[in-house]
Amino acid sequence: MDLPKNHFKAALKAGQQQIGLWVSIANAASAEAVATCGFDWVMVDTEHTPNDPAQVQAMLQAMAPYPTHAGVRPGWNDAVEIKRIMDAGAQTILVPYVQTAEEARAAVAAVLYPPHGMRGVSGLSRASRFGAIPNYTARANAEICLLVQVETKASLDQIEAIAAVEGVDGLFIGPADLAASMGFPGQLGHPEVKAAILDAVRRIKATGKAAGILSADPAFLREAVGAGTTFTAVGLDIGVMLAGCKALVKEWKG
Protein backbone atom coordinates (compact mmCIF):
# COMPACT_ATOMS: atom_id res chain seq x y z
CA MET A 1 0.00 0.00 0.00
CA ASP A 2 1.45 3.34 -1.02
CA LEU A 3 1.35 6.70 0.74
CA PRO A 4 -1.78 8.60 -0.36
CA LYS A 5 -1.04 11.59 -2.56
CA ASN A 6 -2.27 14.95 -1.37
CA HIS A 7 -3.84 16.18 -4.59
CA PHE A 8 -5.17 19.28 -2.83
CA LYS A 9 -1.63 20.34 -1.89
CA ALA A 10 -0.44 19.72 -5.45
CA ALA A 11 -3.31 21.78 -6.86
CA LEU A 12 -2.51 24.72 -4.58
CA LYS A 13 1.14 24.57 -5.57
CA ALA A 14 0.06 24.66 -9.22
CA GLY A 15 -2.22 27.63 -8.58
CA GLN A 16 -5.40 25.73 -9.47
CA GLN A 17 -8.64 27.00 -7.96
CA GLN A 18 -10.07 24.59 -5.36
CA ILE A 19 -13.72 25.05 -4.37
CA GLY A 20 -14.62 23.77 -0.91
CA LEU A 21 -17.23 23.48 1.82
CA TRP A 22 -16.96 23.79 5.60
CA VAL A 23 -18.08 20.65 7.43
CA SER A 24 -19.37 21.50 10.89
CA ILE A 25 -21.97 18.76 11.41
CA ALA A 26 -20.24 16.17 13.58
CA ASN A 27 -21.58 13.10 11.84
CA ALA A 28 -19.90 10.58 9.54
CA ALA A 29 -22.97 9.93 7.38
CA SER A 30 -23.49 13.65 6.81
CA ALA A 31 -19.81 14.06 5.91
CA GLU A 32 -20.01 11.16 3.48
CA ALA A 33 -23.07 12.70 1.82
CA VAL A 34 -21.21 15.97 1.36
CA ALA A 35 -18.25 14.09 -0.13
CA THR A 36 -20.46 12.81 -2.97
CA CYS A 37 -21.31 16.33 -4.15
CA GLY A 38 -18.19 17.16 -6.13
CA PHE A 39 -16.37 19.72 -3.99
CA ASP A 40 -12.60 19.77 -4.49
CA TRP A 41 -12.12 19.89 -0.73
CA VAL A 42 -13.97 20.05 2.56
CA MET A 43 -12.74 21.24 5.94
CA VAL A 44 -13.80 19.24 8.98
CA ASP A 45 -14.06 21.73 11.82
CA THR A 46 -13.19 20.91 15.42
CA GLU A 47 -12.70 24.48 16.64
CA HIS A 48 -16.39 25.37 16.83
CA THR A 49 -17.97 21.90 16.90
CA PRO A 50 -18.12 18.98 19.35
CA ASN A 51 -15.86 16.89 17.09
CA ASP A 52 -13.13 14.88 18.82
CA PRO A 53 -10.36 12.78 17.18
CA ALA A 54 -12.47 9.61 17.20
CA GLN A 55 -15.34 11.37 15.41
CA VAL A 56 -12.90 13.01 13.00
CA GLN A 57 -11.44 9.59 12.14
CA ALA A 58 -14.92 8.20 11.46
CA MET A 59 -15.68 11.17 9.19
CA LEU A 60 -12.40 10.80 7.31
CA GLN A 61 -13.07 7.09 6.84
CA ALA A 62 -16.57 7.83 5.52
CA MET A 63 -15.22 10.34 2.98
CA ALA A 64 -12.19 8.31 1.91
CA PRO A 65 -13.81 6.54 -1.10
CA TYR A 66 -14.68 9.84 -2.78
CA PRO A 67 -12.45 12.27 -4.72
CA THR A 68 -13.14 15.20 -2.37
CA HIS A 69 -10.08 16.00 -0.24
CA ALA A 70 -10.78 16.29 3.49
CA GLY A 71 -8.77 18.66 5.65
CA VAL A 72 -9.23 19.20 9.38
CA ARG A 73 -9.13 22.34 11.51
CA PRO A 74 -7.95 21.65 15.07
CA GLY A 75 -9.32 23.72 17.91
CA TRP A 76 -6.01 25.45 18.52
CA ASN A 77 -2.33 25.54 17.58
CA ASP A 78 -1.67 22.65 19.93
CA ALA A 79 0.86 19.97 19.03
CA VAL A 80 -0.90 17.21 20.99
CA GLU A 81 -4.30 17.90 19.45
CA ILE A 82 -2.80 18.19 15.96
CA LYS A 83 -0.87 14.93 16.41
CA ARG A 84 -4.03 13.03 17.28
CA ILE A 85 -5.92 14.43 14.29
CA MET A 86 -3.06 13.56 11.95
CA ASP A 87 -2.81 10.04 13.35
CA ALA A 88 -6.50 9.74 12.44
CA GLY A 89 -5.43 10.25 8.83
CA ALA A 90 -5.63 13.97 8.07
CA GLN A 91 -3.02 15.15 5.56
CA THR A 92 -4.18 18.78 5.45
CA ILE A 93 -4.36 20.83 8.64
CA LEU A 94 -5.75 24.36 9.03
CA VAL A 95 -4.40 25.92 12.22
CA PRO A 96 -6.53 28.77 13.61
CA TYR A 97 -5.46 32.07 15.09
CA VAL A 98 -1.85 32.28 13.90
CA GLN A 99 -0.62 35.82 14.49
CA THR A 100 3.17 35.66 14.18
CA ALA A 101 5.93 33.84 12.35
CA GLU A 102 6.85 32.18 15.65
CA GLU A 103 3.36 30.72 15.96
CA ALA A 104 3.53 29.59 12.34
CA ARG A 105 6.81 27.80 13.05
CA ALA A 106 5.15 26.05 15.99
CA ALA A 107 2.40 24.84 13.65
CA VAL A 108 5.00 23.57 11.17
CA ALA A 109 6.77 21.68 13.94
CA ALA A 110 3.49 20.09 15.03
CA VAL A 111 2.65 18.64 11.60
CA LEU A 112 6.08 17.37 10.53
CA TYR A 113 8.11 14.41 11.72
CA PRO A 114 11.73 14.98 12.85
CA PRO A 115 14.17 16.28 11.83
CA HIS A 116 11.90 19.01 10.39
CA GLY A 117 9.36 18.97 13.21
CA MET A 118 8.27 17.29 16.42
CA ARG A 119 5.27 15.18 15.43
CA GLY A 120 5.21 12.09 17.60
CA VAL A 121 5.68 8.72 15.89
CA SER A 122 3.02 6.03 15.96
CA GLY A 123 3.65 3.11 13.65
CA LEU A 124 0.15 1.61 13.72
CA SER A 125 -2.18 4.59 13.34
CA ARG A 126 -4.70 5.06 10.53
CA ALA A 127 -2.34 7.63 8.98
CA SER A 128 0.11 4.83 8.15
CA ARG A 129 -2.80 2.55 7.23
CA PHE A 130 -2.04 0.68 10.42
CA GLY A 131 1.55 0.05 9.39
CA ALA A 132 0.80 -1.02 5.81
CA ILE A 133 2.51 2.00 4.16
CA PRO A 134 6.23 1.27 3.80
CA ASN A 135 8.54 3.84 5.42
CA TYR A 136 5.58 6.03 6.35
CA THR A 137 7.44 8.10 8.95
CA ALA A 138 10.25 8.94 6.52
CA ARG A 139 7.86 9.84 3.68
CA ALA A 140 4.79 11.42 5.30
CA ASN A 141 6.07 15.01 5.44
CA ALA A 142 6.04 15.34 1.65
CA GLU A 143 2.26 14.96 1.49
CA ILE A 144 1.36 17.12 4.50
CA CYS A 145 -0.31 20.45 3.69
CA LEU A 146 -0.25 23.13 6.39
CA LEU A 147 -2.63 26.07 6.19
CA VAL A 148 -2.68 28.79 8.85
CA GLN A 149 -5.44 31.26 9.66
CA VAL A 150 -4.84 34.99 9.65
CA GLU A 151 -7.86 36.33 11.50
CA THR A 152 -6.96 39.34 13.64
CA LYS A 153 -6.10 42.94 12.88
CA ALA A 154 -2.64 42.44 14.39
CA SER A 155 -1.94 39.39 12.22
CA LEU A 156 -2.58 41.34 9.02
CA ASP A 157 0.69 43.18 9.62
CA GLN A 158 2.48 39.83 9.85
CA ILE A 159 1.28 38.26 6.59
CA GLU A 160 4.62 38.42 4.80
CA ALA A 161 6.54 37.13 7.84
CA ILE A 162 4.10 34.24 8.34
CA ALA A 163 4.14 33.35 4.64
CA ALA A 164 7.95 33.26 4.69
CA VAL A 165 7.98 30.40 7.21
CA GLU A 166 9.13 27.22 5.48
CA GLY A 167 6.48 24.54 5.71
CA VAL A 168 3.50 26.89 5.48
CA ASP A 169 1.61 26.10 2.28
CA GLY A 170 -1.18 28.63 2.52
CA LEU A 171 -2.79 31.39 4.56
CA PHE A 172 -6.52 31.49 5.20
CA ILE A 173 -8.43 34.64 6.10
CA GLY A 174 -11.01 34.14 8.86
CA PRO A 175 -13.61 36.84 8.13
CA ALA A 176 -15.70 36.53 11.32
CA ASP A 177 -12.84 36.83 13.79
CA LEU A 178 -11.17 39.49 11.67
CA ALA A 179 -14.34 41.59 11.64
CA ALA A 180 -14.59 41.32 15.44
CA SER A 181 -10.91 42.19 15.84
CA MET A 182 -11.40 45.28 13.68
CA GLY A 183 -14.25 46.48 15.88
CA PHE A 184 -17.11 45.24 13.68
CA PRO A 185 -18.36 42.05 15.38
CA GLY A 186 -20.89 40.23 13.23
CA GLN A 187 -20.43 42.70 10.38
CA LEU A 188 -18.58 40.55 7.86
CA GLY A 189 -19.91 42.70 5.04
CA HIS A 190 -18.59 45.97 6.47
CA PRO A 191 -16.67 47.88 3.75
CA GLU A 192 -13.53 48.15 5.92
CA VAL A 193 -13.57 44.43 6.63
CA LYS A 194 -14.02 43.53 2.97
CA ALA A 195 -11.25 45.91 1.94
CA ALA A 196 -8.89 44.44 4.54
CA ILE A 197 -9.64 40.90 3.37
CA LEU A 198 -9.09 41.65 -0.30
CA ASP A 199 -5.85 43.49 0.47
CA ALA A 200 -4.70 40.52 2.57
CA VAL A 201 -5.50 38.08 -0.23
CA ARG A 202 -3.47 40.14 -2.72
CA ARG A 203 -0.53 40.28 -0.32
CA ILE A 204 -0.66 36.54 0.33
CA LYS A 205 -0.72 35.87 -3.40
CA ALA A 206 2.29 38.15 -3.84
CA THR A 207 4.30 35.99 -1.42
CA GLY A 208 3.75 32.94 -3.62
CA LYS A 209 1.71 31.10 -1.00
CA ALA A 210 -1.90 30.01 -1.49
CA ALA A 211 -4.65 32.29 -0.17
CA GLY A 212 -7.95 30.99 1.20
CA ILE A 213 -11.30 32.33 2.35
CA LEU A 214 -14.72 31.20 3.61
CA SER A 215 -17.85 33.21 2.90
CA ALA A 216 -21.54 32.66 2.28
CA ASP A 217 -21.66 35.83 0.13
CA PRO A 218 -21.29 34.77 -3.53
CA ALA A 219 -20.59 38.29 -4.78
CA PHE A 220 -17.80 38.80 -2.28
CA LEU A 221 -16.39 35.36 -2.99
CA ARG A 222 -16.04 36.32 -6.64
CA GLU A 223 -14.13 39.41 -5.57
CA ALA A 224 -11.89 37.25 -3.39
CA VAL A 225 -11.22 34.84 -6.25
CA GLY A 226 -10.40 37.82 -8.43
CA ALA A 227 -7.97 39.05 -5.79
CA GLY A 228 -6.22 35.68 -5.77
CA THR A 229 -7.77 33.03 -3.52
CA THR A 230 -7.05 29.49 -4.67
CA PHE A 231 -8.79 27.56 -1.89
CA THR A 232 -12.23 29.06 -1.63
CA ALA A 233 -14.91 27.72 0.72
CA VAL A 234 -18.31 28.66 -0.65
CA GLY A 235 -20.48 27.70 2.33
CA LEU A 236 -21.02 25.66 5.48
CA ASP A 237 -22.86 22.36 5.52
CA ILE A 238 -25.23 23.41 8.29
CA GLY A 239 -25.84 26.75 6.58
CA VAL A 240 -26.69 25.06 3.30
CA MET A 241 -29.02 22.66 5.11
CA LEU A 242 -30.81 25.42 6.99
CA ALA A 243 -31.19 27.56 3.88
CA GLY A 244 -32.79 24.63 2.04
CA CYS A 245 -35.12 23.84 4.94
CA LYS A 246 -36.19 27.45 5.32
CA ALA A 247 -36.88 27.70 1.59
CA LEU A 248 -39.12 24.63 1.81
CA VAL A 249 -41.01 26.08 4.78
CA LYS A 250 -41.47 29.39 2.97
CA GLU A 251 -42.71 27.61 -0.18
CA TRP A 252 -45.18 25.35 1.58
CA LYS A 253 -46.29 27.36 4.59
CA GLY A 254 -46.07 30.87 3.19
C-alpha angles and dihedrals in degrees: 000000000000130000109271114250117238099227091175091059091048091050092051091049089052091049094243117155112249118196115206148173132221113239111207101149105100097220131107096214092051091048091050091051090053090049090061093059100080104252114153090225143358129202117220106212124215097160096076101019136068091251116137128185093269092053091044090053091051090050092048090049091050092051097042098093092058130078094239111108114230120212126179132220112210119212093249145353090280120143095209094050092045091049092055093049092049092048085056087062108268113148096178120057127186110200114202130221101016108167106165142033088250091058090047090053089052089054091050091051091051095055100041131073119233138309087037096035146355105256108148118244122242115170098195105045125121088255090069090039087252093304097315096114109085115236091356096163093052094047107034098087092067092064098041116109117199120197122179129200122236103195111144134073090242093052092056088071089054099052096110093045092049092046090052092062109109111239096034108116100180147358122228124202114222103207099189097052091039091054091051092047090052091054097261105103111188092004101109090154095055109130093235092051093048092047091050092050095049091047090050092050091052091049092048090050090050090058091058094245124119118264123213139188142177121211139148090209108096094194092053092044089058089053090050092050088049090052091053116275113154099178106050123176109205099190150336123266094232091046092052090048094049093046090053093047093048091049090053092049091049092049096048104030100032 
